[in-house]
Amino acid sequence: MAARAGRRAWYGRAEETLAKVLKRRRDQMIIATKIWTSSPSEGREQANHALRLLGRVEIYQVHNLVNWPAQLRMLEQLKREGKVDAIGATHYDPRIVRSGSACSTGHRVPSQSRLSV
């Protein structure tokens, strides 16, 4: 709903800020961002929004493994298209990420279970 109304309030405007700050140095940066929605169409909208701003994403993660099967399929397609380099997963509980439930595609997936700066 928010996306249809033109609002981008998933977690502030981090991608907009990054795009502005990194405009001249984008080729020197590695960017990781995330999809965080249960809706496949909103997940696609989040990805398209980030890609419009950033051009490409080095690591795209399914945040808290929300509807990971649908989001993973979409991210794998973006990877095949060359818009994403790697697919990952985040979750607040490291046991969930270690279990590999979101990584059952047969390839290694970067994961994050703790805040990193």
C-alpha positions as CSV (number, residue, x, y, z in Angstrom):
1,M,0.0,0.0,0.0
2,A,2.7,2.5,1.0
3,A,4.6,1.8,-2.2
4,R,1.6,2.5,-4.4
5,A,1.1,5.8,-2.5
6,G,4.6,6.7,-3.4
7,R,6.0,6.3,0.1
8,R,9.4,4.6,0.6
9,A,9.3,4.1,4.4
10,W,10.8,0.6,4.6
11,Y,13.5,1.9,6.9
12,G,14.0,5.4,6.1
13,R,15.9,6.6,3.0
14,A,19.2,4.8,3.3
15,E,19.4,3.8,-0.3
16,E,18.6,7.4,-1.5
17,T,21.3,8.7,0.8
18,L,23.8,6.2,-0.4
19,A,23.1,6.9,-4.0
20,K,23.7,10.6,-3.5
21,V,26.8,10.2,-1.3
22,L,28.4,7.5,-3.5
23,K,27.5,9.0,-6.9
24,R,31.2,9.5,-7.9
25,R,32.6,6.5,-6.1
26,R,30.0,3.9,-6.8
27,D,32.5,1.7,-8.6
28,Q,34.7,1.6,-5.5
29,M,31.9,0.4,-3.2
30,I,30.4,-2.9,-2.2
31,I,26.7,-2.4,-1.2
32,A,24.6,-4.8,0.8
33,T,20.9,-4.1,1.3
34,K,17.8,-6.2,2.0
35,I,14.2,-7.1,1.1
36,W,11.9,-7.1,4.1
37,T,8.3,-7.9,3.2
38,S,6.0,-11.0,2.9
39,S,4.6,-9.7,-0.4
40,P,6.3,-10.8,-3.6
41,S,5.2,-7.7,-5.5
42,E,6.4,-5.4,-2.8
43,G,9.7,-7.3,-2.6
44,R,10.1,-6.7,-6.4
45,E,9.2,-3.0,-5.9
46,Q,11.8,-2.7,-3.1
47,A,14.4,-4.3,-5.3
48,N,13.6,-2.2,-8.3
49,H,13.7,1.0,-6.2
50,A,17.2,0.2,-4.9
51,L,18.4,-0.8,-8.4
52,R,17.1,2.4,-9.9
53,L,19.1,4.3,-7.3
54,L,22.2,2.2,-7.1
55,G,22.5,0.6,-10.5
56,R,23.4,-2.7,-9.0
57,V,23.7,-4.4,-5.6
58,E,26.6,-6.5,-4.6
59,I,24.8,-8.4,-1.8
60,Y,21.0,-8.5,-1.6
61,Q,19.6,-10.2,1.5
62,V,16.3,-11.5,2.6
63,H,15.8,-9.8,5.9
64,N,14.6,-11.9,8.8
65,L,13.8,-14.6,6.2
66,V,10.3,-13.1,5.6
67,N,8.7,-15.2,2.8
68,W,12.1,-16.3,1.8
69,P,11.1,-18.8,-0.9
70,A,9.4,-16.1,-3.0
71,Q,12.0,-13.4,-2.3
72,L,14.8,-15.8,-3.0
73,R,13.4,-16.7,-6.5
74,M,13.1,-13.0,-7.3
75,L,16.7,-12.3,-6.2
76,E,18.0,-15.3,-8.1
77,Q,16.4,-13.9,-11.2
78,L,18.1,-10.5,-10.6
79,K,21.4,-12.3,-10.1
80,R,21.0,-14.1,-13.5
81,E,20.3,-10.7,-15.0
82,G,23.6,-9.4,-13.6
83,K,21.9,-6.8,-11.3
84,V,22.9,-8.6,-8.1
85,D,26.3,-10.3,-7.3
86,A,25.4,-12.4,-4.3
87,I,22.2,-13.3,-2.3
88,G,22.2,-13.5,1.4
89,A,20.0,-13.8,4.5
90,T,19.6,-11.9,7.8
91,H,17.9,-13.0,10.9
92,Y,17.9,-11.9,14.6
93,D,18.5,-15.5,15.7
94,P,21.8,-16.9,14.5
95,R,20.5,-20.5,14.9
96,I,17.9,-19.9,12.2
97,V,20.5,-18.6,9.7
98,R,22.9,-21.5,10.6
99,S,20.1,-24.0,10.0
100,G,20.4,-23.2,6.3
101,S,16.6,-23.2,5.8
102,A,16.8,-20.1,3.5
103,C,19.9,-21.4,1.8
104,S,18.6,-24.7,0.4
105,T,19.4,-23.7,-3.2
106,G,22.6,-25.6,-3.2
107,H,25.0,-22.7,-3.2
108,R,26.6,-20.8,-0.4
109,V,24.8,-17.7,0.8
110,P,26.2,-14.9,2.9
111,S,24.3,-14.5,6.1
112,Q,24.2,-12.0,9.0
113,S,22.7,-12.5,12.4
114,R,24.2,-9.7,14.3
115,L,24.4,-6.0,13.7
116,S,27.5,-4.9,11.9
117,V,28.7,-1.4,11.2
